[in-house]
Amino acid sequence: MPVEIKELVIKAEFGHPQEEATASVEPVDTTVRQEELIEECVRQVLEILERKRER
């Protein structure tokens, strides 16, 4: 039996609370983080391609 959603309520707050949260975070080398992100993306793409090839 399908479920029908008649109302969807989304609440969002806009402002500058991010400044407070980032003030306590230690600075991280962005180039290292970018390289890690790229490596993870490449790894996941290669896994997907491998799975498709196995089929």
mmCIF file of the N, C-alpha and C atoms, coordinates in Angstrom:
data_MODEL
# 
_entry.id   MODEL 
# 
loop_
_atom_site.group_PDB 
_atom_site.id 
_atom_site.type_symbol 
_atom_site.label_atom_id 
_atom_site.label_alt_id 
_atom_site.label_comp_id 
_atom_site.label_asym_id 
_atom_site.label_entity_id 
_atom_site.label_seq_id 
_atom_site.pdbx_PDB_ins_code 
_atom_site.Cartn_x 
_atom_site.Cartn_y 
_atom_site.Cartn_z 
_atom_site.occupancy 
_atom_site.B_iso_or_equiv 
_atom_site.pdbx_formal_charge 
_atom_site.auth_seq_id 
_atom_site.auth_comp_id 
_atom_site.auth_asym_id 
_atom_site.auth_atom_id 
_atom_site.pdbx_PDB_model_num 
ATOM 1   N N  . MET A 1 1  ? 0.839  -1.174 0.000   1.00 0.00 ? 1  MET A N  1 
ATOM 2   C CA . MET A 1 1  ? 0.000  0.000  0.000   1.00 0.00 ? 1  MET A CA 1 
ATOM 3   C C  . MET A 1 1  ? 0.891  1.247  0.000   1.00 0.00 ? 1  MET A C  1 
ATOM 4   N N  . PRO A 1 2  ? 0.751  2.128  -0.980  1.00 0.00 ? 2  PRO A N  1 
ATOM 5   C CA . PRO A 1 2  ? 1.595  3.320  -1.046  1.00 0.00 ? 2  PRO A CA 1 
ATOM 6   C C  . PRO A 1 2  ? 1.240  4.332  0.052   1.00 0.00 ? 2  PRO A C  1 
ATOM 7   N N  . VAL A 1 3  ? 2.249  5.076  0.461   1.00 0.00 ? 3  VAL A N  1 
ATOM 8   C CA . VAL A 1 3  ? 2.068  6.128  1.461   1.00 0.00 ? 3  VAL A CA 1 
ATOM 9   C C  . VAL A 1 3  ? 2.072  7.462  0.736   1.00 0.00 ? 3  VAL A C  1 
ATOM 10  N N  . GLU A 1 4  ? 1.086  8.287  1.023   1.00 0.00 ? 4  GLU A N  1 
ATOM 11  C CA . GLU A 1 4  ? 0.988  9.592  0.377   1.00 0.00 ? 4  GLU A CA 1 
ATOM 12  C C  . GLU A 1 4  ? 1.319  10.676 1.395   1.00 0.00 ? 4  GLU A C  1 
ATOM 13  N N  . ILE A 1 5  ? 2.267  11.536 1.041   1.00 0.00 ? 5  ILE A N  1 
ATOM 14  C CA . ILE A 1 5  ? 2.648  12.643 1.910   1.00 0.00 ? 5  ILE A CA 1 
ATOM 15  C C  . ILE A 1 5  ? 1.916  13.878 1.402   1.00 0.00 ? 5  ILE A C  1 
ATOM 16  N N  . LYS A 1 6  ? 1.072  14.436 2.252   1.00 0.00 ? 6  LYS A N  1 
ATOM 17  C CA . LYS A 1 6  ? 0.284  15.591 1.837   1.00 0.00 ? 6  LYS A CA 1 
ATOM 18  C C  . LYS A 1 6  ? 0.942  16.903 2.232   1.00 0.00 ? 6  LYS A C  1 
ATOM 19  N N  . GLU A 1 7  ? 1.838  16.873 3.188   1.00 0.00 ? 7  GLU A N  1 
ATOM 20  C CA . GLU A 1 7  ? 2.485  18.095 3.634   1.00 0.00 ? 7  GLU A CA 1 
ATOM 21  C C  . GLU A 1 7  ? 3.922  17.797 4.035   1.00 0.00 ? 7  GLU A C  1 
ATOM 22  N N  . LEU A 1 8  ? 4.816  18.635 3.589   1.00 0.00 ? 8  LEU A N  1 
ATOM 23  C CA . LEU A 1 8  ? 6.220  18.495 3.925   1.00 0.00 ? 8  LEU A CA 1 
ATOM 24  C C  . LEU A 1 8  ? 6.695  19.840 4.471   1.00 0.00 ? 8  LEU A C  1 
ATOM 25  N N  . VAL A 1 9  ? 7.188  19.842 5.696   1.00 0.00 ? 9  VAL A N  1 
ATOM 26  C CA . VAL A 1 9  ? 7.641  21.076 6.332   1.00 0.00 ? 9  VAL A CA 1 
ATOM 27  C C  . VAL A 1 9  ? 9.156  21.013 6.463   1.00 0.00 ? 9  VAL A C  1 
ATOM 28  N N  . ILE A 1 10 ? 9.821  22.027 5.907   1.00 0.00 ? 10 ILE A N  1 
ATOM 29  C CA . ILE A 1 10 ? 11.274 22.123 5.981   1.00 0.00 ? 10 ILE A CA 1 
ATOM 30  C C  . ILE A 1 10 ? 11.610 23.436 6.662   1.00 0.00 ? 10 ILE A C  1 
ATOM 31  N N  . LYS A 1 11 ? 12.426 23.351 7.700   1.00 0.00 ? 11 LYS A N  1 
ATOM 32  C CA . LYS A 1 11 ? 12.846 24.558 8.418   1.00 0.00 ? 11 LYS A CA 1 
ATOM 33  C C  . LYS A 1 11 ? 14.342 24.748 8.223   1.00 0.00 ? 11 LYS A C  1 
ATOM 34  N N  . ALA A 1 12 ? 14.740 25.990 8.006   1.00 0.00 ? 12 ALA A N  1 
ATOM 35  C CA . ALA A 1 12 ? 16.155 26.305 7.842   1.00 0.00 ? 12 ALA A CA 1 
ATOM 36  C C  . ALA A 1 12 ? 16.442 27.619 8.541   1.00 0.00 ? 12 ALA A C  1 
ATOM 37  N N  . GLU A 1 13 ? 17.630 27.716 9.109   1.00 0.00 ? 13 GLU A N  1 
ATOM 38  C CA . GLU A 1 13 ? 18.069 28.947 9.752   1.00 0.00 ? 13 GLU A CA 1 
ATOM 39  C C  . GLU A 1 13 ? 19.229 29.526 8.955   1.00 0.00 ? 13 GLU A C  1 
ATOM 40  N N  . PHE A 1 14 ? 19.141 30.798 8.682   1.00 0.00 ? 14 PHE A N  1 
ATOM 41  C CA . PHE A 1 14 ? 20.194 31.475 7.947   1.00 0.00 ? 14 PHE A CA 1 
ATOM 42  C C  . PHE A 1 14 ? 20.851 32.496 8.850   1.00 0.00 ? 14 PHE A C  1 
ATOM 43  N N  . GLY A 1 15 ? 22.124 32.632 8.730   1.00 0.00 ? 15 GLY A N  1 
ATOM 44  C CA . GLY A 1 15 ? 22.847 33.580 9.568   1.00 0.00 ? 15 GLY A CA 1 
ATOM 45  C C  . GLY A 1 15 ? 24.318 33.266 9.547   1.00 0.00 ? 15 GLY A C  1 
ATOM 46  N N  . HIS A 1 16 ? 24.978 33.559 10.649  1.00 0.00 ? 16 HIS A N  1 
ATOM 47  C CA . HIS A 1 16 ? 26.416 33.355 10.726  1.00 0.00 ? 16 HIS A CA 1 
ATOM 48  C C  . HIS A 1 16 ? 26.820 32.451 11.887  1.00 0.00 ? 16 HIS A C  1 
ATOM 49  N N  . PRO A 1 17 ? 26.087 31.393 12.180  1.00 0.00 ? 17 PRO A N  1 
ATOM 50  C CA . PRO A 1 17 ? 26.524 30.512 13.257  1.00 0.00 ? 17 PRO A CA 1 
ATOM 51  C C  . PRO A 1 17 ? 27.770 29.718 12.888  1.00 0.00 ? 17 PRO A C  1 
ATOM 52  N N  . GLN A 1 18 ? 28.095 29.640 11.631  1.00 0.00 ? 18 GLN A N  1 
ATOM 53  C CA . GLN A 1 18 ? 29.256 28.890 11.152  1.00 0.00 ? 18 GLN A CA 1 
ATOM 54  C C  . GLN A 1 18 ? 30.548 29.500 11.679  1.00 0.00 ? 18 GLN A C  1 
ATOM 55  N N  . GLU A 1 19 ? 30.575 30.813 11.833  1.00 0.00 ? 19 GLU A N  1 
ATOM 56  C CA . GLU A 1 19 ? 31.788 31.475 12.302  1.00 0.00 ? 19 GLU A CA 1 
ATOM 57  C C  . GLU A 1 19 ? 32.173 30.975 13.690  1.00 0.00 ? 19 GLU A C  1 
ATOM 58  N N  . GLU A 1 20 ? 31.194 30.788 14.556  1.00 0.00 ? 20 GLU A N  1 
ATOM 59  C CA . GLU A 1 20 ? 31.473 30.309 15.898  1.00 0.00 ? 20 GLU A CA 1 
ATOM 60  C C  . GLU A 1 20 ? 31.989 28.868 15.868  1.00 0.00 ? 20 GLU A C  1 
ATOM 61  N N  . ALA A 1 21 ? 31.405 28.053 15.017  1.00 0.00 ? 21 ALA A N  1 
ATOM 62  C CA . ALA A 1 21 ? 31.793 26.648 14.942  1.00 0.00 ? 21 ALA A CA 1 
ATOM 63  C C  . ALA A 1 21 ? 33.199 26.485 14.370  1.00 0.00 ? 21 ALA A C  1 
ATOM 64  N N  . THR A 1 22 ? 33.560 27.290 13.396  1.00 0.00 ? 22 THR A N  1 
ATOM 65  C CA . THR A 1 22 ? 34.868 27.153 12.767  1.00 0.00 ? 22 THR A CA 1 
ATOM 66  C C  . THR A 1 22 ? 35.968 27.818 13.582  1.00 0.00 ? 22 THR A C  1 
ATOM 67  N N  . ALA A 1 23 ? 35.607 28.655 14.534  1.00 0.00 ? 23 ALA A N  1 
ATOM 68  C CA . ALA A 1 23 ? 36.621 29.338 15.324  1.00 0.00 ? 23 ALA A CA 1 
ATOM 69  C C  . ALA A 1 23 ? 37.416 28.360 16.180  1.00 0.00 ? 23 ALA A C  1 
ATOM 70  N N  . SER A 1 24 ? 36.782 27.275 16.646  1.00 0.00 ? 24 SER A N  1 
ATOM 71  C CA . SER A 1 24 ? 37.467 26.328 17.508  1.00 0.00 ? 24 SER A CA 1 
ATOM 72  C C  . SER A 1 24 ? 38.150 25.188 16.742  1.00 0.00 ? 24 SER A C  1 
ATOM 73  N N  . VAL A 1 25 ? 37.951 25.131 15.451  1.00 0.00 ? 25 VAL A N  1 
ATOM 74  C CA . VAL A 1 25 ? 38.532 24.062 14.632  1.00 0.00 ? 25 VAL A CA 1 
ATOM 75  C C  . VAL A 1 25 ? 39.960 24.440 14.250  1.00 0.00 ? 25 VAL A C  1 
ATOM 76  N N  . GLU A 1 26 ? 40.863 23.471 14.357  1.00 0.00 ? 26 GLU A N  1 
ATOM 77  C CA . GLU A 1 26 ? 42.248 23.729 13.987  1.00 0.00 ? 26 GLU A CA 1 
ATOM 78  C C  . GLU A 1 26 ? 42.366 23.828 12.471  1.00 0.00 ? 26 GLU A C  1 
ATOM 79  N N  . PRO A 1 27 ? 43.211 24.707 11.960  1.00 0.00 ? 27 PRO A N  1 
ATOM 80  C CA . PRO A 1 27 ? 43.369 24.823 10.509  1.00 0.00 ? 27 PRO A CA 1 
ATOM 81  C C  . PRO A 1 27 ? 43.979 23.549 9.920   1.00 0.00 ? 27 PRO A C  1 
ATOM 82  N N  . VAL A 1 28 ? 43.459 23.140 8.765   1.00 0.00 ? 28 VAL A N  1 
ATOM 83  C CA . VAL A 1 28 ? 43.933 21.940 8.085   1.00 0.00 ? 28 VAL A CA 1 
ATOM 84  C C  . VAL A 1 28 ? 44.436 22.354 6.708   1.00 0.00 ? 28 VAL A C  1 
ATOM 85  N N  . ASP A 1 29 ? 45.501 21.744 6.285   1.00 0.00 ? 29 ASP A N  1 
ATOM 86  C CA . ASP A 1 29 ? 46.060 22.035 4.968   1.00 0.00 ? 29 ASP A CA 1 
ATOM 87  C C  . ASP A 1 29 ? 45.050 21.635 3.900   1.00 0.00 ? 29 ASP A C  1 
ATOM 88  N N  . THR A 1 30 ? 44.541 22.607 3.160   1.00 0.00 ? 30 THR A N  1 
ATOM 89  C CA . THR A 1 30 ? 43.482 22.326 2.201   1.00 0.00 ? 30 THR A CA 1 
ATOM 90  C C  . THR A 1 30 ? 43.962 21.485 1.025   1.00 0.00 ? 30 THR A C  1 
ATOM 91  N N  . THR A 1 31 ? 45.230 21.620 0.651   1.00 0.00 ? 31 THR A N  1 
ATOM 92  C CA . THR A 1 31 ? 45.709 20.826 -0.477  1.00 0.00 ? 31 THR A CA 1 
ATOM 93  C C  . THR A 1 31 ? 45.729 19.342 -0.122  1.00 0.00 ? 31 THR A C  1 
ATOM 94  N N  . VAL A 1 32 ? 46.066 19.020 1.125   1.00 0.00 ? 32 VAL A N  1 
ATOM 95  C CA . VAL A 1 32 ? 46.062 17.622 1.561   1.00 0.00 ? 32 VAL A CA 1 
ATOM 96  C C  . VAL A 1 32 ? 44.633 17.098 1.561   1.00 0.00 ? 32 VAL A C  1 
ATOM 97  N N  . ARG A 1 33 ? 43.698 17.890 2.059   1.00 0.00 ? 33 ARG A N  1 
ATOM 98  C CA . ARG A 1 33 ? 42.292 17.479 2.102   1.00 0.00 ? 33 ARG A CA 1 
ATOM 99  C C  . ARG A 1 33 ? 41.751 17.287 0.686   1.00 0.00 ? 33 ARG A C  1 
ATOM 100 N N  . GLN A 1 34 ? 42.127 18.169 -0.238  1.00 0.00 ? 34 GLN A N  1 
ATOM 101 C CA . GLN A 1 34 ? 41.667 18.052 -1.622  1.00 0.00 ? 34 GLN A CA 1 
ATOM 102 C C  . GLN A 1 34 ? 42.224 16.780 -2.260  1.00 0.00 ? 34 GLN A C  1 
ATOM 103 N N  . GLU A 1 35 ? 43.473 16.485 -2.003  1.00 0.00 ? 35 GLU A N  1 
ATOM 104 C CA . GLU A 1 35 ? 44.082 15.283 -2.562  1.00 0.00 ? 35 GLU A CA 1 
ATOM 105 C C  . GLU A 1 35 ? 43.415 14.030 -2.012  1.00 0.00 ? 35 GLU A C  1 
ATOM 106 N N  . GLU A 1 36 ? 43.107 14.033 -0.715  1.00 0.00 ? 36 GLU A N  1 
ATOM 107 C CA . GLU A 1 36 ? 42.415 12.891 -0.115  1.00 0.00 ? 36 GLU A CA 1 
ATOM 108 C C  . GLU A 1 36 ? 41.034 12.716 -0.736  1.00 0.00 ? 36 GLU A C  1 
ATOM 109 N N  . LEU A 1 37 ? 40.338 13.821 -0.943  1.00 0.00 ? 37 LEU A N  1 
ATOM 110 C CA . LEU A 1 37 ? 39.009 13.766 -1.549  1.00 0.00 ? 37 LEU A CA 1 
ATOM 111 C C  . LEU A 1 37 ? 39.081 13.232 -2.975  1.00 0.00 ? 37 LEU A C  1 
ATOM 112 N N  . ILE A 1 38 ? 40.042 13.703 -3.741  1.00 0.00 ? 38 ILE A N  1 
ATOM 113 C CA . ILE A 1 38 ? 40.207 13.246 -5.120  1.00 0.00 ? 38 ILE A CA 1 
ATOM 114 C C  . ILE A 1 38 ? 40.539 11.759 -5.155  1.00 0.00 ? 38 ILE A C  1 
ATOM 115 N N  . GLU A 1 39 ? 41.440 11.318 -4.275  1.00 0.00 ? 39 GLU A N  1 
ATOM 116 C CA . GLU A 1 39 ? 41.801 9.899  -4.230  1.00 0.00 ? 39 GLU A CA 1 
ATOM 117 C C  . GLU A 1 39 ? 40.594 9.034  -3.893  1.00 0.00 ? 39 GLU A C  1 
ATOM 118 N N  . GLU A 1 40 ? 39.784 9.471  -2.942  1.00 0.00 ? 40 GLU A N  1 
ATOM 119 C CA . GLU A 1 40 ? 38.591 8.711  -2.563  1.00 0.00 ? 40 GLU A CA 1 
ATOM 120 C C  . GLU A 1 40 ? 37.586 8.650  -3.716  1.00 0.00 ? 40 GLU A C  1 
ATOM 121 N N  . CYS A 1 41 ? 37.391 9.760  -4.411  1.00 0.00 ? 41 CYS A N  1 
ATOM 122 C CA . CYS A 1 41 ? 36.479 9.783  -5.563  1.00 0.00 ? 41 CYS A CA 1 
ATOM 123 C C  . CYS A 1 41 ? 36.957 8.846  -6.662  1.00 0.00 ? 41 CYS A C  1 
ATOM 124 N N  . VAL A 1 42 ? 38.236 8.893  -6.959  1.00 0.00 ? 42 VAL A N  1 
ATOM 125 C CA . VAL A 1 42 ? 38.798 8.026  -7.997  1.00 0.00 ? 42 VAL A CA 1 
ATOM 126 C C  . VAL A 1 42 ? 38.627 6.564  -7.601  1.00 0.00 ? 42 VAL A C  1 
ATOM 127 N N  . ARG A 1 43 ? 38.893 6.238  -6.346  1.00 0.00 ? 43 ARG A N  1 
ATOM 128 C CA . ARG A 1 43 ? 38.746 4.865  -5.865  1.00 0.00 ? 43 ARG A CA 1 
ATOM 129 C C  . ARG A 1 43 ? 37.305 4.383  -6.024  1.00 0.00 ? 43 ARG A C  1 
ATOM 130 N N  . GLN A 1 44 ? 36.346 5.224  -5.664  1.00 0.00 ? 44 GLN A N  1 
ATOM 131 C CA . GLN A 1 44 ? 34.946 4.829  -5.775  1.00 0.00 ? 44 GLN A CA 1 
ATOM 132 C C  . GLN A 1 44 ? 34.513 4.662  -7.226  1.00 0.00 ? 44 GLN A C  1 
ATOM 133 N N  . VAL A 1 45 ? 34.983 5.542  -8.096  1.00 0.00 ? 45 VAL A N  1 
ATOM 134 C CA . VAL A 1 45 ? 34.644 5.430  -9.517  1.00 0.00 ? 45 VAL A CA 1 
ATOM 135 C C  . VAL A 1 45 ? 35.220 4.149  -10.098 1.00 0.00 ? 45 VAL A C  1 
ATOM 136 N N  . LEU A 1 46 ? 36.461 3.831  -9.745  1.00 0.00 ? 46 LEU A N  1 
ATOM 137 C CA . LEU A 1 46 ? 37.082 2.603  -10.244 1.00 0.00 ? 46 LEU A CA 1 
ATOM 138 C C  . LEU A 1 46 ? 36.341 1.365  -9.733  1.00 0.00 ? 46 LEU A C  1 
ATOM 139 N N  . GLU A 1 47 ? 35.872 1.392  -8.496  1.00 0.00 ? 47 GLU A N  1 
ATOM 140 C CA . GLU A 1 47 ? 35.090 0.271  -7.963  1.00 0.00 ? 47 GLU A CA 1 
ATOM 141 C C  . GLU A 1 47 ? 33.790 0.094  -8.741  1.00 0.00 ? 47 GLU A C  1 
ATOM 142 N N  . ILE A 1 48 ? 33.122 1.196  -9.038  1.00 0.00 ? 48 ILE A N  1 
ATOM 143 C CA . ILE A 1 48 ? 31.868 1.135  -9.796  1.00 0.00 ? 48 ILE A CA 1 
ATOM 144 C C  . ILE A 1 48 ? 32.122 0.570  -11.190 1.00 0.00 ? 48 ILE A C  1 
ATOM 145 N N  . LEU A 1 49 ? 33.173 1.049  -11.840 1.00 0.00 ? 49 LEU A N  1 
ATOM 146 C CA . LEU A 1 49 ? 33.502 0.553  -13.183 1.00 0.00 ? 49 LEU A CA 1 
ATOM 147 C C  . LEU A 1 49 ? 33.841 -0.935 -13.145 1.00 0.00 ? 49 LEU A C  1 
ATOM 148 N N  . GLU A 1 50 ? 34.554 -1.369 -12.131 1.00 0.00 ? 50 GLU A N  1 
ATOM 149 C CA . GLU A 1 50 ? 34.911 -2.780 -11.990 1.00 0.00 ? 50 GLU A CA 1 
ATOM 150 C C  . GLU A 1 50 ? 33.668 -3.643 -11.819 1.00 0.00 ? 50 GLU A C  1 
ATOM 151 N N  . ARG A 1 51 ? 32.737 -3.174 -10.994 1.00 0.00 ? 51 ARG A N  1 
ATOM 152 C CA . ARG A 1 51 ? 31.486 -3.934 -10.792 1.00 0.00 ? 51 ARG A CA 1 
ATOM 153 C C  . ARG A 1 51 ? 30.688 -4.038 -12.080 1.00 0.00 ? 51 ARG A C  1 
ATOM 154 N N  . LYS A 1 52 ? 30.648 -2.954 -12.851 1.00 0.00 ? 52 LYS A N  1 
ATOM 155 C CA . LYS A 1 52 ? 29.916 -2.982 -14.120 1.00 0.00 ? 52 LYS A CA 1 
ATOM 156 C C  . LYS A 1 52 ? 30.582 -3.938 -15.105 1.00 0.00 ? 52 LYS A C  1 
ATOM 157 N N  . ARG A 1 53 ? 31.917 -3.974 -15.075 1.00 0.00 ? 53 ARG A N  1 
ATOM 158 C CA . ARG A 1 53 ? 32.650 -4.837 -15.999 1.00 0.00 ? 53 ARG A CA 1 
ATOM 159 C C  . ARG A 1 53 ? 32.438 -6.311 -15.659 1.00 0.00 ? 53 ARG A C  1 
ATOM 160 N N  . GLU A 1 54 ? 32.282 -6.625 -14.369 1.00 0.00 ? 54 GLU A N  1 
ATOM 161 C CA . GLU A 1 54 ? 32.089 -7.996 -13.946 1.00 0.00 ? 54 GLU A CA 1 
ATOM 162 C C  . GLU A 1 54 ? 30.731 -8.560 -14.362 1.00 0.00 ? 54 GLU A C  1 
ATOM 163 N N  . ARG A 1 55 ? 29.784 -7.691 -14.522 1.00 0.00 ? 55 ARG A N  1 
ATOM 164 C CA . ARG A 1 55 ? 28.441 -8.151 -14.898 1.00 0.00 ? 55 ARG A CA 1 
ATOM 165 C C  . ARG A 1 55 ? 28.467 -8.662 -16.256 1.00 0.00 ? 55 ARG A C  1 
# 
